Amino acid sequence: MTNDNSVFNRLSQTLSKIVVGQTTLVQQLLVALLSGGHVIIEGVPGTGKTLLVKVLAKLMQADFRRIQLTPDILPSDILGTNIFDLNSRSFTLKKGPVFTEILLADEINRTPPKTQAALLEAMEEQQVTLDGQSLPLPELFWVIATQNSLEFEGTYPLPEAQLDRFLFKLVVDYPDSAAEKQMLLNVQKGFRAKRLDLERLKPLATVEQILSARQAAQAINIDDKIIDYLLALVKQTRKYPDLALGASPRSAVAWLQTSKAQAWLEGRNYVTPDDVKAIALPLLRHRLILKPEAQLDNLQLDSVIASLLKQVPVPR
């Protein structure tokens, strides 16, 4: 079986040039795209989250919509509604922004639970029900939600059961000194993110190519020893002394799928333990819950996950 991941390599290179210093974020976002799983991105403002998603959608020639979520947004503002036309004396469906291929939901923790639930239901079912009528969403339908890690007043944190619907939680940090200097040099040469002409970006892929790559990635075989290793890691989360909640069965399935995607992006037709470990942080950090005493000790989930990976023997 051949593995032609050149399209994703070109996407990665171009995105890394435009959004400087976020190479890990770019790679993990592409793994999620290849796996067909929704993403939540958490980070401080001004780190290029929105720009990254807008550019990726343009490079893929995908239909893109963005919604700025606020406390007064209703489910119908996202899903759509039937409007009565006085002239025709009939109802006309006005589709909401959810009817797109890539949806950027900014500040998802600023909108009330009822609206969050409506969006998450569409994510899970890949369809919207309006007045008893089920309407399918596009085959690609991919949601990237953002939230600010610093602001808590006036927010509605997503419950654990709803967070589990997201494949990855990506944490965006500040770029390193070299990357930040390069960003300033780019600005000095005339680059302006707000004035970036998306229309002039040369398309690098099509939606059909992305969907075809998903099938190719999931067709990769995985050795029983790797599956046993993955399951051992999942079970270790459930008995780890500092964790009140371990990884769910849905997590195990997602881990299997993303490990295949990671291997495919690396140009291999087989999964290694390193592939399993590479996506452990974004896959688990929003699914595990620390015990109260561990939170009081200021224990961080990322360090717990790193410890878990060291505790489980790697198969030869």
Protein Blocks (a to p, Z undefined) as FASTA:
>chain_A
ZZdfklmmmmmmmmmmmmghilmmmmmmmmmmmnopacdddddehiommmmmmmmmmmno
pacddddddfkbcfklmnopcdddfklopacddddfklcfbdcdehkllpcfklmmmmmm
mmmnopaceehiacdddfklpcdddddfkbmghpacddfklmmmpmbacddddddfklmm
mmmmmmmnopafklocfklpccfbdfklmmmmmmmmmmpccdfklmmmmmmmmmmmmmgf
kbcbdcdfklmmmmmmmmmmmmmmnopabdcfklmmmmmmmmmmmmpccdfklmmnopaf
klmmmmmmmmpccdZZ
